[in-house]
Amino acid sequence: MPTNDHLKIGGPGRLIGQPGHLRIQGVLHFNRGFNLDWRSTGIVYWPLFSGNMKSVSNYIKYQDPNYPNYFNSYTLSTATPTVSNINTCAVLVSGSQYGKIYVTGSNNSMRIYDPKTQTYATPTFGTGVQTGTIQTCVLLYDKTVCNIPAPTTASTSFPITVYDPNQNKVIAKSTRIYCNTTSTPDYWSSIMLPSDPSVIPGTTAGTVFLPPYGSQYPAIYDPTADTLTQITSVAYGTGNAGSANQFYRDCALLPSGRIFMVPSLATSAAIYDPASQQSSFVSGPPNLFGAGRYYHAVTLLDGRVFCSPYLAPSPNYRSALIYDETTNTFTQTTPILTSVRKSILLPDGRVFCLPVTTQDQTVGTNPRAAIYDPTNNTVSYIDITGVTSTNANPATDFYRAAAMQFDGKIFAPPGSASAPLIFGTINYSFDWNVLSSAYHNAR
């Protein structure tokens, strides 16, 4: 498949170097423009990202007659060998692994998925690699992938590891992650900071922000220096963050370059500003935060953040929430969603919500994917059939992670499901600078 970096012309009426589109052998390719770089994030670069995404979205919506049908179906991947308990994944943008998807989860389950052959390959493991369970990985500035371990036994630790696509090797770092005394993993999510030294003086390009899950403080991991630094200016788990709970399950990059954190058990959302190194907290609608009701988030084309519902004890808690940075407020979406997990921004601006578990008995027992459309505040569903769970618990997570391929399809490795999921029939080639950006699909 041709890469977008090779496309130097735009569509009709477009100038060289501007975002455009071109058909090659029936496949629609979108090229980048105005020096878009997936590593450049924050307030200075947000217009480049959103402009490219909106250009693609508008073309699909208004010029492609097949647009409404691209995401109405799915296939079950025949990926071999079989792997399961995958918690996180990242699209690869380097060397011979370009366009493949790195997946990992529990007990050295690191694999490289090839969308062309629908097969997994196992990387080489360097000396000292002990992973235990990996809950989050993140694409780094140098195009490697950083794995943050999540030990669950008090006083134990595992090293941070990095997957190097050029060597096809997992390498152990000196920094270790320790489990706190409550046996709860300290960090379950990660995101590359907008740490361009020209934007935030004194920073190192490619540092990683870790919201607190079991820890009382967020942390910054510097892969170049191999150091982990806790940010102790504000203690999470105080009254600001909601009683004694400091659990934040996911995060999203805001247009300003700040980091929005989704409360899992915490009763307030949290926002970290890498420029000032300060945290602030935002209350949501009454009784909607806490109890694990929200897990994942994705930044929309207009800069707002979509938070998908996870544990929903009643219909009153099964709407999504949207955070608006400009007003510092939340709105509750009108449609009711079943429990979903990872959210992916589709090329047309809608949000794909990964099917997690069995539905409410009133609507069926199959895992159910959801697609939310922010332009008209509606949701549609797709029942996933043909898969079973290896876990006897009916509330188990069929799928926990997903990544968008360069052709626009979504690959979801199995959590407890019996087969991976490939969602969508779109046949485009998208700018990898967009798809690998921290705004979109970096982890």
Beta strands, then each sheet from edge to edge (+ up, - down):
strand 1: 20-24
strand 2: 27-31
strand 3: 74-76
strand 4: 86-91
strand 5: 101-105
strand 6: 111-114
strand 7: 119-121
strand 8: 124-125
strand 9: 134-139
strand 10: 145-149
strand 11: 157-164
strand 12: 169-178
strand 13: 191-192
strand 14: 208-210
strand 15: 219-222
strand 16: 227-230
strand 17: 248-253
strand 18: 259-263
strand 19: 269-273
strand 20: 278-282
strand 21: 294-299
strand 22: 305-309
strand 23: 321-324
strand 24: 329-332
strand 25: 340-345
strand 26: 351-355
strand 27: 368-373
strand 28: 378-383
strand 29: 403-404
strand 30: 410-412
strand 31: 421-423
strand 32: 428-429
sheet 1: 1+ 2- 32-
sheet 2: 3+ 31- 30+ 29-
sheet 3: 4+ 5- 6+ 7-
sheet 4: 8+ 12+ 11- 10+ 9-
sheet 5: 13+ 14- 15+ 16-
sheet 6: 17+ 18- 19+ 20-
sheet 7: 21+ 22- 23+ 24-
sheet 8: 25+ 26- 27+ 28-
end
